[in-house]
Amino acid sequence: MGTGTGLGRVRGLGSARHGGGHWVLHRMTAVSNLLLMLWLLFSLLRLPAYDYQTIRLWLEQPIVAVPMILLVVSVFWHFRMGLQVLIEDYVHEEGLKFASLVALTFYTFGSGALAVFAIAKIALTGTAH
Amino acid sequence: MAQNRARPISPHLSIWKWGAHMTTSIVHRITGDGMAVVGAMVLVWWLTAAATGQESYDYFLACAASPFGRFVLVGLTWAFFQHLASGLRHLVLDTGAGYELVTNRFWARLTFVFGVVATAAVWGYLLFVKG
């Protein structure tokens, strides 16, 4: 990095040209979260009970399992971007910031994969006894 | 290039008088990041328990019905509605609308009213209508 001119000092510090995409995706997933979470909320409120059999029989229907998987993808994608911004705002030490972003990505994919696999197992194996 | 020290720079946050929009902003972040950790864990636990079997699911249900479980679920419901309201406000602000002082303060305050009323409606329905 140059030490002379103002231009020399700021070269390479500019936008990575990914900010716009992040911003738009955060809003797009906000809208899909809104639709899918309202679907989940009203579906749960309409269920007669919350016991094992009721929930299994409800979740194994394709019309429930598919929106549920979409919900996990949309919500987890959205919150990963939100937590990324949180880390970028408050963690300024480069090494710690990188480690935090790696941990965040592992957390998101790990928990998201677990959720999607659980839904798929219920939907594909039917009600267990 | 010498920098002019007298140039106005972005003032520190603490010089501003606190306003409803600032509370809405930080609460949007707290509810969102809170749900990302606590809410996601509860959702994953619920789904995994249901996929594992009766015993795991009953354990989840017992925890959810405990006083602490109820506290977490009511808190998550509030966080969801609060984040939903302030999120919708953000989508409107993104279009460049709603920055007039009175309008901005009105909608910032309304997000809190919506968050509390919607949470009370859901839990009132669950506890008193469905029993």
Interface residues (C-beta under 8 A of the other chain):
Chain A: T5 G6 R27 A30 V31 L34 M37 L41 L45 Y50 D51 Y52 I55 R56 L59 M68 V72 V75 F76 F79 R80 G82 L83 L86 S111 L114 A115 F117 A118 I119 K121 I122 A128
Chain B: M1 R29 G32 D33 M35 A36 A40 M41 L43 V44 L47 T48 A50 A51 G53 Q54 Y57 D58 L61 F80 L84 G87 L88 H90 L91 D94 V122 Y125 L126
